[in-house]
Amino acid sequence: MTRSNGQLDRRTVVEAAAEATATLRDLLDPKGLAAAVDPVGFGGALAEAGKALVRRPLPVARGVLGLATGSGRAAVTALRRGLGSHDAGPAALPDKDRRYADPSWEGNAYYFLLRQQHALFAEQLRRVAGELDLSPTARRKVDFLVAQAIEAASPVNWPWSNPTMIKKALETGGQSLVRGARNALRDVATNRGMPRQTTPGQFAPGRGVAATPGTVVLRNRLIELIQYAPQTEQVHEIPLLLSPPWINKYYIMDLAPGKSLVEWAVQHGHTVFMISYRNPDESLRDVTMSDYLREGLIAALDTVQQITGAAKVNVAALCLGGTLATATAAWLGARGDDRVNSLTLMNTLLDFAEPGQLGVFTDDTTVNRLERSMRRSGYLPAASMKITFDMLRVNDLLWNYVINDWLLGEDPAAFDILSWNADSTRMPAAMQTEYLRTCYLENQFAEGKLELAGERLDLASVKQDAYVVSAEADHIAPWASVYAGAAKLGGTVRFVLSNAGHIAGVVNPPSAKSRHWFGESDHLPADPQGWRDDAGEHKASWWEDWTPWIAERAGELRTPPTIGSEVYPPLQAAPGSYVLGS
């Protein structure tokens, strides 16, 4: 910042002034101000909803009348229950909701009435919103806001209407209230006002997670490549390359021992390599999807082949890493290169026509505003990504911790998945905009229009055998959309539906709770629900189904290859340095 004589560096001053001027110009520009204040464009959706209400006020009137009538009936029922009755209220309640496990919600007339009033409010708000005549974009945003409002209004989330908080305060002599207030103040000051999901330091890469022994054998500006040490006397001759998403750190695929897909594959005789992406900063602002293809997957494939001497490589990939892996297979195919032997795709969108809840954040207006907001920094901040994904599961990832941390004064329980979730990453500006426009807005990959690194990519040209697994409760890559993309692949596809959600569907080691479904043939009918109805249920993890499938495509057994080579010597022990970048 300063010269040796203490005077300000002229270049630094000029650059700072230019940045400040650009920031002010953007904020004075109505579009720039809109991008800063309302990056998702909820204001426009609410304005459209307001106009729809003015045109057709009757649904609102019916909703108000319905809420008033139901509230009156609920009040009478609550009064009678206070006198010993066990009458059911007018609102239909779900059979199971762990948030309302406290018996006071049934046994105390006050809390019973609060829950009934909330359920009636939710019913009428959904009904009114559902009758509005809205554009598809506004419909997605309004429905999302309605869901957020309903969850926020839940009486269990607030101190004056949570019986468990009162009991906890009495049990601890008020200490829980003191701890809760301290936690809330701490989170306002240090966590952007969001309750902590984890306690810092509980897990760290290389300690508790990302702990499978391995060595970094390649480093370029985008990736480190980890080669894992063999744990069997012999290994399959065709190595396995894992392609994670760069939206988060790679170790969701190498979580805690016993929950690590890497460990599972190594213990089943595979020579496993993992891509670990660098957490980008401003210097990578112009990196594109083509760069990720060439310097990510292609560079990794080259290295794996040179070290192992294998002519082909099996690739297993997750989420955005799966989209890129499939694009890489198509890109290589366009050049007559068949070195990708098989594809395993986990919760991967290839057809983005129905993106599910993420459609709220991926319309044209939102992408334009996001592009403007990234212009100054050169990347999408990690916090923005995390908040977006947290809002898709707001009960589990927000309100659950408001209750635990702030109302009850507890510290978050140690949980490796949420520790990984909190270890979020940035996204390069050019790549992020390109990805959202070409995939989410224009669905180019599914329509055969996507061009990367000089080649037009066609899903039908991906002839490799593919094992495609999705999760029935996935809120990021809806399983029916994953199915639609899998059906466009040109090779033989084994489609598997796992239980759980986007992450727990992948971190799915064998357990009593594990379930998966698959059809009797590899033919995928046009209707995903028809496939689902005919699929057989298997009380096991999909890992157990995948193990013989990948083994059949991994070749004969051989002596394990060396760790690294003369061309790619060992650089450092796993988990490497890029995963530690913050």
N, C-alpha and C positions, 0 to 999 in steps of 0.2 A: 504493500500500500504506500510505502514511503521510500524516498531515496536515502542514500547514506547520509546526506547532509540534513535530513529531517524534513525537507520540502516534499510536498505532495507530488507523486508521480503524475505527470500531465496526462499520460495515456489513461491511467486509472480514473482520473477525474472526468475525462471526456467520455469514457465508456459508461461510467456511472450516470452521468448527465443524460447520455443518449438513452440508457435504459429507463431512467425516470421519465424522460419525455415520452417514450413509447408507451409506458404504462399509463401516464396521464392521458395521452391521446386515445388509447383504447377505452379508458373509462369515460371520457367525454363523448366518444362515439356511442350512440344508442345501442348499437349491436354489441359493442364491447362491454357496455354497462350491463346489458342483459345477460351476457355470457358470465359475468362476474357474480351477479345477484341471483340469477335463476338459470344455472347451466343446463338443467334438464328440460326446461321449457314447460314447467307445470303451470305457469301463469297463463299461457295461451290456451292450455287445455281447460283451465278453470273458467276463462273468459268464454270459451265456446260452450261450456256447460251452463254458464249463467244465461247466455242467449237462448239456449234450448229450454231452460226453465221459464224464461219470459214468454217464449212462444207457446209452451204447454205447461201452465202452472198447476193443472189438475193433479198430476202425480204427487206434487209437493203437498197439496191440500189433503189428498188421500193419506199420504204418509204421516202428516201431523195428526190427522184424526185417528189413524190406526195406532200411532204411538200413545196418544192420549187415552184411548179406550183400553189398550193393553196395560198401560201404567195404572189406570184405575183398578182394573181387575187384579193386577199384581199386588197393589197396596192392600186390597181386601184380603187376598190370600195370605199375605205376610201377617196381617193382623190376626187372622184366624190361626195361623201357625204359632204365633206368639202365645195363643191361648191353649195350645196343645194339639192343634189339628196337624195332619200330615198331607194336606191337599197339595196337588201339583199346581205350579204356576202356569200362566198363559203362554210363556215363552218355551219354545222347544230347546232343550239343552243337549249337548253332545254326551254320549254315554260315558266317555272317559276324557278328562282334561286334568292333567296332573297339577296345573296351576291352582285348581280348586279342590285340592285333596283335603284341606283343613275341614273338619266336620262342622265348623261354624257356618260355612256357606249353606248348609242345610238346616242346622239346628238353631241358628240365631236369626230371628225375624228380620233384623236390620240388614245383615249381610245377604240373606236370601233375597230381600227386595232389591238390593243393589245389583246383584247378579241378574235378576230377572229384568230390571230396567236396562241394563247394558245389552242383554240379548235382544230385547225388543227394539232398542235403538239401532243395533246392528242390522236386524231384519228389515226395518223400514228404510234405513239409509241405503242398503243394497237394492231394495226394490225401487226407490226413487231414482237412484243412479242408473239402474238397469233399463229404465224406461226412457232415458234421455236419447235423443237422436244426435249421435256424435260421429265424427270421422273416425276411422280405425285408429289413427295415432292418438287422438284425444280420448277415445274409449280406453285404450291401454293405460294411459296416464291417470284418468279419472278413477278407473277401477283400482289401480295401484294406490292412489291417495285414499280412496274409501277404505281399502284394507288397512292402510297405515292408521287412519283415524280410528277405526274400530279397535285395533289392537292397542293403540295408545290410550283409549278411553276405558279399557278394561279395569274394573275396580281393584283387581289384585296388584296393579302397578303403582298405587298411590297410598301414601301413609295414612290418610283418613279413612281408607276403606280396605285395609289389609289386616285381617285378624291375626295372622301369624306374626306380623310386626309388633302388634300390641303385646302378644304373649311373650315374644322374645324380649321385649323391653322390660316387662315385669320380672321375667326369669333372671335377667342379668343386672337388675337394679339400675336400668337406664344406660348401662355401658354400651349396649348394642346401638343405641341412638347416637352416642358420642362417636363410636367407631364409624357408623354409617355417614355421619356428617363429615368426619375427617376424610373418609374415602371419596365422598362427593366433591369436596373442595380440592383434594389432590387431583382428581380426574379432570376437573374444570381447568386446573392450572397446567397439567402435564399431558393430558390425553384428549385434547380437543373437546372436552365436555362429555366424552363417551365413557361409560363404565368399563373398567378393566375386565377382560375375559381371562387373563392369565396374570400370574405374578412373575415379573421379570426375573430371569436367572434360573427358573425351574428346569428348563430344557435349553440346550444349546447344541448346534451342529457339532458332531464329534463326541458329544457327551449326552447320552440318553437317546438322541435321535441322530440320523445320518452317521451311524456308528459301524456299519458293515466295513470290515477292513478292505482297503483299496489304495490306489495310487493315482495321482494325476499324471497323465502321460502326454497331454496336449494342452496348450493354452494359446488362444488368439484373442483378438479384441472383444469377441462376443462370448466365447465359451471356454470352459475347461472340460476335458474329457477324463473321466475316472475309469480305470480298469480295476475290477474287484478281484481280490485274491481267491484262488480256487479253494473249495472246502470238500472236494471229493478227489479220489485218486485219479479218476479219468473224467473227461468232460466231452460234451458233444462237439463235433468238428465245426459246426456252424455257430458262430458266436451270436449273442443277443445284445442289441443296442437299445437302450431305453431313452425315449425322447419325451421329457417332461414339458409342461407349459412354462413359459417365462413370465407369466402373470404372477407366479409365486416361486419360491425356492424349490429346487428339485426334490428335496428329501421327503415330500409326501409319498414318494415311491420307495423311500428308505427310512421309514419311520422307526419307532422303537423296535428292538429285537422282539421277534415273534409277531410283529405287525408290519414287517418290511417285505415288499414284493421283491426287492433286490436280494435280500437274504434267502427268501424262498427259492428264487431261481438259481442262485449260486449253490444252494444245498441240494438242488435237483440236477446238478451236473452241467450247468451252462456257464460259459465264459461270458461274463456280463460287463458291459460298458455303460456308463451313464453320462449324459450331457448335463453340465452345470452351467447355467447362463449367468453372465455378468449382470449385476444390477446397474442399469444404464444411468448415466448422468447427462449433462448438457452436451458433452462432447460427442454423444451418439445420437444427437437430435435428428440427423438426416438418414439414419439407418432404416432400410426398407425391409419388406418381407423377402425380397430377393436376396438381400444380404444375409438374412437369417437362414435361408435355404443353402446358400453357397458356403458361408462361414460357420454354419451350424451343422445341419444334417450331412451335407456332402463332405465337409471337412472331417466330421466324425467317422463317416463311412470309410473314407480314405485311410484314416489312421487305424481303425479296427482291422481293415483288410491287411494293411502293411504289417501290423504286429502279429496277427494270427496266421497270415498266409491263406485265409479263407477266400474262396471265390464269391461266396454269397454271405449275406448277413440277415438274420431275422431282426425285425424292428418292432418294439412294443412302445406304445405312445399314449399319452393322456391329454384329453381336452385340446387346447390350442396346439400342444405338441403333436397330437394326432392329426390335426388338420394339416400341419406342416409336413408330417411324415407321409401322409397320403399325397400331398402336393409333390413331395420329393420323388415318390415312386412314379407318379405321373410324369414328372419332368425327366426322370431318367428313362422312362419308357419311350418318351418322345424322341430320345436320342439313341434308342436301340440298346440301352444299358439295363440289364436285368439283375443287377447285383442284389437288390432287395428280394430276399427269398420268400418272406411272408410278413404280413402285417397283423399286429394285435392292437386294436384301437379301443381305448377305454373312455367312455363318456365323451365321445368326439362328435362334434357337429361337422358335417360335410354339406348338408342342405340346410340353409338358414332361413327358409321360407317361413317357418314357425319357430321363432327363437325363444318362445316362452316369456317369462317375466323380464328377461334382458331386453325385450323389445321396447320396454318403457324407456330405456336409456340409449337406444340405437336408431332413432328416427333421424331424418335429415336435419331438422332444426337443431337437435341436440348435438349431432356430430359437428355441425358448423360451429356451434358455440364452444364445443370442446376443442376444436382446432384453434380457435382464437385464443382460448385460455392457455393452450400449450405453447403458443408462439413465443412467449417471453422466456419460459424456463427451458423449453426444448424437450419436455417429457411430461407424462401424466403422473402426478405425485402418487406415491404408494398409498397415502391415506385416502385419496379419492377412490382408488380401486377397492380398498378394504371396506370403506363405508358403503359403497355400492353393493358389494356382495353381502354385507351384514344386513342391509335393508331388505334383501330378498328373503331373509330368514329372521325377521325382526324379533319374533318372540324368543327364539333360542339364543340369538346373538346380541340382543340389546336389552329387552325388557327383563329377561331372566337374570341379567347381571345388575340391572337397576334394583331388582328385588333383593338379590343375594348381597350385593356390595353396599348399597346405600340404605335400603330399608332394614335389612337384618344385620348389617355391620360385619359381614363375613368376608374373608378373602376368597378369591376364586379357587376352586379345586384344581389340582394339577391335572392337565389334560394335554397330551402331546399333540393332538390334532389342532387344538385351538392355539397352542404355542406356535405351531407352523403357520396357522392362519394369520397370526399377528405379525409374523416375519415377512411382511409383504414387500413388493418390489415396484419400481417405476416402469413405465413403458415409453420407449422412444416416440417422439411426436410424429415423425413421418410414418413409421410402421403402424402406430396405433390408428392414425387416420386412414391409412391405406386398408388396414384390416377391417375396420368398421364399414368403410364405403364398399369395398369389393365383395365382402362376405355378407354382412348384415343388411346393408341397404340394397345391394344389387344382386346378391346371391350368385355371383359370377362362377364360383367353383361348380355348383350343381348344374349350372346352365352351360358349362363348357366354354366360358368366356374369360376365365382367369388366366392372366399372363404373368409369369414370373421368370426372371433371368433369361429372357429371350424365347421362351417356349409357351405355347398355349396349352393349358392343362385340361385333360378330359378324364372324368372319373371312370368312364367305361373302359378306358385304356389301362386301368390298374387291374391287371390280370392275376396278381398274386392271391394265393389263399389268404383269407382274412378272418380273424376271430374278432368279432365286434361285441363288446359288452357294454350295456347301459344299465342305469339304475332307475327303479320305478318311481322313486321320490326325488329324482334329480330336478332341482330348480334352476340350474344353469344350462344344462343340455338335456331338454325334455326327451324321454326315451323314445317317444314316437317320432321326433325329429331326427334323433340318431338313427332310428330304423330307416327313415326315408333316405338318408344319405347312404347307408349301408346297401340299400337295394339298388343303388346306381353304380356300385362297383362292378367291374367286369369279370372278377374271378369268383371262385367258390367262397361263400360267406357262411360262417357259423355265427348266428346271432343269438346272444345270450342276454337275458334280463335278470339283473341282480336285485336283491332287496336293498333297502337303505337309500342314501342320497348320493350327491355328486362326489363327495370325498369318502364317506363310509362305504360306498359301493365299490371303491377301489381298494381302500385299506380294509380288506375283507378276508382275513385269515380264517381258517376253519374254526367254527364255533357252533354251539347249539342253536344260535340265532340265524346262522347263515342259510340263505335260500337262493336258488336261481331257477330260471325257467328257460327251456329251449325247445324248438320244434323237432319233429322226428326226421325232417329232411332239411337240407341246406337251401331249399327254395324259399324265397321270401315273397309271400303274396302281397298284393298291392295295399291291402288294408292292415295296418299294424294291430288294430284291435282284434281282427280276425285271427292273426297269428297268435296274439296273446291268449285268446280263448282256447286255442288248440294246443298251446304249449304245455309241456309236462313240467310239474314242479319237482325239484330235487332238493332234499334237505342237506345241502352241503354248500360250501363256498365255491364260487366260480373258479377260484384258484385251482381247486381240485379237478375241475373239468378241463381247464386250460392246460394243466401239466402234461397229460398224455398227448394232447393236440399239438403242443409246441415241440414235444419230444419227437413226434413222428416227422417233424419238419426240421430237425436239428442235426440230422446226419449221424454217422457212426461215432463211437467213442474213441478218444485219443488221449495222449498225455497232455496235460494243461500247457498252453503256450507260456512263454516267459512274460514277465510284467514289463511292458515297454519293449523297446528295441534300440538299435543304434541310431535309427532315424528319429525315433520318438522315445528318448530316455526318460526314466522316472523323474518327475519334477518335485513333488512333495506328497506327503501322505494325504489320503482322503480325510476330511471332505474337501480339501483344497482351500483356496483363498476367495474365490468369487462368491461362494455361498455365505461368506462372512461380511460381504459388502453391504453397507447400509446407506 
